Amino acid sequence: MLLKMMLGLLMVLSMAASAARTITDIDGQQVTIPDRPQRIVLGESRMLYTLAMLEPDNPFKNIVGWPLDLKKYDQQTWDIFAKQFPQMLTIPSLGIGGTNDMNPEKVMALKPDVVILPSLARYDDADLRLLTLLKAAHIPVVKIDLRVHLLQNTTRSVQIFGDVLNQQARAQAFTRFYDTHMQVIHQRLASYSGPKPRVLLHLHLGRRNECCVTAVKGSLGELLTFAGGDNIASQAVKGVFGRLSEETVIAAQPDVYIATGAGNPGDQNDLLLGPAISPAMVQKSLAELTAKQNGLRELQALHNGHSAVLWQNFYLSPWHVVATEFIAKTLYPERFADVDPEKTLQDLFREFLPIPLSGTFFARGVSD
């Protein structure tokens, strides 16, 4: 009898152990989560860019809460997913911004098995309070980084996300896709010893009337450096984000101007890009918005066609592998003559995503 009881206890303990597992998040923290979490809260709804690659059949089946940053900052993609997966519209909202807008009590009331939070370039008091209260409530928190140190952390973050969802094979498949394309860029530039094009990377063209918010040591600035660009802000900006004055930009006269945006159709104050935007709409938006800013009107790169535009939300999506290819080809057209970023984007959507590819995510500017 005693032996049977001991065997029964061991079986219960074994089953309990198998019902939980430990993963290491992007901050190096060991986090114990249920083996198959059924209730997941996302700290950003724009994590959908990654989630949809890992769970293409039904990305929303285990999501019980998220903030509405995707709807706020990328209405175009929100609408496409909502049309194909209407159940997405029933997910409880935890605010309209990001993690700093999430009420910890509301999160805990959802009884999540795990909360997935983004690693940020900077944290405010609300971010830290959320993290502190979740840990105090013994709710597992997994951190991933898809928006700050992209080169270092993207594939690892995809793999962590895949571990949480038990979608390791899909995470590995995307990692192979990502590494293959990024390696081509690295290898071709490794043998280049000539001068690097000097580039102004201008974030959110049109959203602000002033010139020019940019990124250097992280985010899209990191991709620009990897793609062989000499960022004109590299000496002035010591962190991830910073601002250059009109006078600095005019004096620098960069060889290439690259702007980002994600404006919706009809938006006159943000560069139009995204799945609902045609190439003609992009060019019209670029011309109108750059003409409004004194510092930009003086740039020769904008007049001679040495300009380009990128979808802003590449900065927090693994899809940025395509943006990196596009930047490299823009800066070194002969060295990357056989590289086709548009085909890479088509391949990414076909192989990994449940929605159709549409619209314009990048484009070269035209000369006067």
C-alpha atoms as one frame of an Amber mdcrd trajectory, in Angstrom:
protein
   0.000   0.000   0.000   2.788   2.381   0.968   4.597   1.605  -2.276   1.458
   2.382  -4.281   1.044   5.667  -2.456   4.660   6.621  -3.149   4.319   5.710
  -6.811   1.124   7.742  -7.018   2.831  10.740  -5.431   5.758  10.463  -7.822
   3.344  10.343 -10.748   1.554  13.478  -9.531   4.873  15.275  -9.069   6.021
  14.142 -12.490   2.819  15.400 -14.098   3.136  18.728 -12.273   6.724  19.100
 -13.435   5.785  18.330 -17.022   2.998  20.943 -16.857   5.544  23.721 -16.424
   8.840  24.601 -18.034  11.511  27.257 -17.697  12.675  29.522 -20.491  15.286
  32.273 -20.525  14.011  35.628 -21.729  15.931  38.360 -23.557  17.098  39.910
 -20.266  18.597  36.581 -19.200  15.856  35.975 -16.632  14.745  32.391 -16.067
  10.956  32.339 -16.213   8.781  29.342 -15.373   5.631  29.190 -17.482   2.881
  26.619 -18.075   3.800  24.050 -20.684   0.981  25.201 -22.937  -0.171  28.652
 -21.799  -3.828  29.242 -22.591  -4.091  32.837 -21.382  -1.480  35.189 -22.808
  -1.310  38.959 -22.391   0.810  40.957 -24.826   2.467  44.208 -23.810   2.092
  45.493 -27.367  -0.490  44.510 -29.949   2.136  45.188 -32.613   3.709  41.955
 -31.411   1.141  40.601 -33.861   3.760  41.085 -36.592   5.678  38.246 -34.922
   2.786  36.315 -33.399   1.139  35.899 -36.809   4.284  34.284 -38.205   4.335
  31.754 -35.384   0.587  31.038 -35.178  -0.687  31.695 -38.724  -3.807  29.495
 -38.451  -5.238  31.508 -35.568  -2.891  34.067 -34.013  -5.475  35.124 -31.420
  -6.610  31.841 -29.925  -4.787  32.307 -26.614  -4.526  36.108 -26.431  -6.694
  37.434 -23.575  -5.540  41.055 -23.458  -3.372  43.701 -25.123  -3.133  47.469
 -25.570  -4.390  48.961 -28.839  -1.103  50.392 -30.116  -1.524  48.448 -33.380
  -4.842  50.166 -34.028  -3.396  53.547 -33.032  -0.140  53.381 -34.990  -0.930
  50.923 -37.785  -4.620  51.106 -38.580  -3.971  49.583 -42.011  -2.614  46.296
 -40.680  -5.216  46.279 -37.901  -8.005  46.439 -40.479  -6.544  43.630 -42.604
  -6.225  41.242 -39.663  -9.629  42.224 -38.248 -11.275  41.408 -41.568  -9.659
  37.977 -41.724  -9.855  37.207 -37.979 -12.874  39.108 -36.567 -12.410  37.448
 -33.167  -9.443  39.781 -32.740 -11.909  42.601 -32.073 -13.165  40.874 -28.913
  -9.748  40.823 -27.184  -9.973  43.026 -24.058  -8.205  46.358 -24.445  -5.560
  47.335 -21.900  -5.155  50.913 -23.121  -4.500  52.719 -26.372  -0.732  53.064
 -26.107   1.966  50.644 -25.032   3.045  49.173 -21.711   3.029  52.559 -19.977
  -0.725  52.711 -20.626  -1.492  49.281 -19.172  -3.305  49.152 -15.840  -1.636
  46.419 -13.734  -4.890  45.608 -11.936  -6.671  45.021 -15.251  -3.861  42.769
 -16.402  -3.971  40.701 -13.223  -7.776  40.441 -13.419  -7.357  38.575 -16.717
  -5.520  35.820 -14.806  -2.827  35.404 -17.471  -0.606  32.345 -17.605   2.150
  34.584 -18.956   2.645  38.241 -19.904   5.005  39.035 -22.772   6.526  42.505
 -22.474   8.793  44.421 -24.851  12.267  45.560 -23.950  12.306  49.348 -24.381
  14.946  51.968 -25.132  13.763  53.821 -22.029  11.302  53.044 -19.246   9.031
  55.393 -17.337   7.498  54.946 -13.889   4.368  53.266 -15.292   6.433  50.615
 -17.093   8.389  49.816 -13.942   5.252  49.733 -11.776   3.605  47.251 -14.145
   6.611  44.942 -14.053   6.938  45.183 -10.250   3.278  44.402  -9.571   3.138
  41.491 -12.002   6.155  39.892 -10.385   4.722  40.501  -6.917   1.562  38.678
  -8.054   3.729  35.756  -9.261   2.555  36.182 -12.845   5.269  34.992 -15.224
   6.719  37.861 -17.280   8.747  37.130 -20.407  10.688  39.982 -22.008  11.545
  40.095 -25.716  13.307  42.763 -27.771  11.965  43.428 -31.244  12.426  47.198
 -31.221  15.757  48.300 -29.704  18.802  46.161 -30.513  17.436  44.539 -33.642
  20.590  42.876 -34.922  21.471  41.311 -31.603  18.044  40.343 -30.316  15.550
  39.766 -33.136  16.087  36.089 -33.895  16.553  35.252 -30.230  13.303  37.074
 -29.412  11.456  35.194 -32.143  12.791  31.960 -30.677  11.680  32.970 -27.150
   8.218  33.796 -28.499   8.210  30.450 -30.268   9.180  28.701 -27.035   6.247
  30.293 -25.188   3.828  29.201 -27.936   5.386  25.774 -28.506   6.112  26.855
 -32.069   9.849  26.243 -32.068   9.893  24.844 -35.613   8.294  27.939 -37.118
  10.629  30.172 -35.125  13.605  28.226 -36.452  12.296  28.437 -40.010  12.025
  32.212 -39.802  15.474  32.434 -38.219  16.942  30.583 -41.205  15.125  32.941
 -43.586  16.334  35.998 -41.659  19.932  34.853 -41.282  20.234  33.868 -44.938
  19.240  37.322 -46.182  21.205  39.253 -43.570  24.316  37.176 -44.262  24.288
  38.189 -47.933  24.344  41.843 -46.906  27.124  41.278 -44.396  29.320  39.311
 -46.783  29.043  41.751 -49.668  29.825  44.758 -47.544  32.669  42.999 -45.737
  34.687  43.075 -48.953  33.889  46.734 -49.674  36.614  49.263 -48.834  35.366
  52.413 -50.555  33.647  55.441 -49.022  30.311  54.891 -47.338  27.315  56.980
 -48.409  26.454  59.619 -45.815  22.800  59.257 -44.850  20.142  61.251 -43.019
  17.617  58.884 -41.457  14.521  60.964 -40.712  11.892  59.270 -38.534   8.189
  60.129 -38.816   8.391  62.609 -41.681   5.498  65.053 -41.357   4.458  64.088
 -37.842   6.535  66.945 -36.476   7.148  70.268 -38.186  10.703  70.348 -36.919
  13.756  68.627 -38.392  14.819  65.924 -37.701  14.206  63.057 -35.258  16.550
  60.192 -36.019  17.938  56.894 -34.698  21.573  55.831 -34.350  22.609  53.232
 -31.773  19.616  50.933 -32.099  16.271  50.654 -33.878  16.392  51.563 -37.598
  19.690  53.376 -37.072  21.284  50.031 -36.317  19.974  48.631 -39.595  21.310
  51.626 -41.517  24.812  51.027 -40.163  24.602  47.302 -40.908  23.536  48.111
 -44.479  26.656  50.214 -45.012  25.367  53.709 -44.340  27.376  56.447 -42.634
  24.746  57.992 -40.361  25.294  61.782 -40.230  23.888  61.767 -36.673  26.415
  59.272 -35.327  28.580  61.910 -33.655  25.787  64.083 -32.285  23.450  61.351
 -30.978  24.895  59.091 -28.301  21.843  56.930 -27.616  19.205  55.166 -29.663
  17.157  58.256 -30.581  17.987  61.924 -30.970  17.334  65.062 -32.979  19.340
  67.015 -35.534  18.695  70.707 -36.140  17.867  72.113 -39.568  21.214  73.892
 -39.605  23.100  70.661 -38.965  21.210  68.813 -41.675  21.696  71.550 -44.278
  25.407  71.830 -43.498  25.873  68.044 -43.702  24.259  67.700 -47.159  23.932
  63.889 -46.895  24.402  61.773 -49.995  21.123  59.968 -49.307  17.947  60.971
 -47.477  15.767  58.196 -45.981  12.424  59.026 -44.373  10.006  56.816 -42.473
   6.260  56.983 -41.987   3.081  54.953 -41.655   0.361  57.435 -42.515  -3.098
  56.293 -43.559  -4.875  57.304 -46.775  -5.950  60.919 -46.510  -3.427  61.741
 -43.763  -1.716  65.014 -44.679   0.594  65.107 -41.671   2.444  61.812 -41.890
   4.352  60.142 -44.695   2.005  57.613 -46.307   3.258  54.021 -46.281   1.735
  50.639 -45.533  -0.546  47.926 -46.897  -3.262  50.375 -48.051  -0.932  52.839
 -49.808  -0.149  52.900 -53.541   3.261  53.923 -54.957   1.740  57.113 -56.398
   0.371  58.070 -52.978   3.833  57.587 -51.470   5.556  59.866 -53.969   2.932
  62.586 -53.612   3.155  62.443 -49.819   6.972  62.548 -49.849   7.066  65.563
 -52.159   4.448  67.527 -50.226   5.852  66.880 -46.759   9.505  67.545 -47.560
   8.527  70.809 -49.283   7.072  72.066 -45.994  10.351  71.865 -44.057  13.070
  74.436 -44.606  15.892  72.089 -43.709  14.737  69.454 -46.154  14.093  71.802
 -49.068  17.818  72.564 -49.100  18.920  68.930 -49.475  20.325  68.044 -52.878
  19.627  64.366 -52.223  15.909  65.093 -52.386  16.223  66.907 -55.709  18.495
  64.451 -57.496  16.561  61.298 -56.595  18.969  60.070 -53.919  16.173  59.553
 -51.450  14.051  56.685 -50.162  11.192  55.948 -47.785  10.517  53.108 -45.337
   7.463  51.911 -43.436   8.039  53.126 -39.884   6.766  49.936 -38.223   9.709
  47.959 -39.567  11.417  49.218 -36.418   9.541  46.757 -34.190   8.940  43.885
 -36.565  11.153  40.983 -37.651  10.049  41.939 -41.145  12.843  44.533 -40.966
  15.057  42.008 -42.737  13.396  43.335 -45.901  14.034  46.961 -44.915  17.721
  46.175 -44.392  17.944  44.675 -47.865  16.230  47.720 -49.316  18.601  50.142
 -47.574  21.649  48.177 -48.740  20.423  48.144 -52.330  19.572  51.853 -52.181
  23.067  52.724 -50.974  24.982  50.229 -53.145  22.814  49.514 -56.211  25.562
  47.814 -58.210  26.797  45.625 -55.350  23.223  44.444 -54.697  21.968  44.451
 -58.288  20.678  40.869 -58.023  18.982  41.406 -54.650  15.240  42.033 -54.863
  13.728  43.354 -51.589  10.230  43.243 -53.068  10.611  39.530 -53.775  11.957
  38.996 -50.271   8.859  40.704 -48.869   6.634  38.535 -51.053   8.459  35.402
 -49.891   8.123  36.435 -46.243   4.371  36.943 -46.549   3.846  33.760 -48.551
   5.902  31.522 -46.262   5.081  32.923 -42.840   1.989  35.150 -42.725  -1.756
  34.458 -42.984  -2.634  37.773 -44.660  -2.024  38.811 -48.280   0.715  41.267
 -49.191  -0.550  44.620 -50.432   0.432  48.258 -50.539   3.838  49.923 -50.355
   6.394  49.348 -47.591   9.387  51.049 -49.205  10.201  53.100 -52.283  12.929
  55.113 -53.950  12.359  58.836 -54.324  12.301  60.490 -57.733  14.344  63.444
 -58.969  12.833  66.841 -59.716
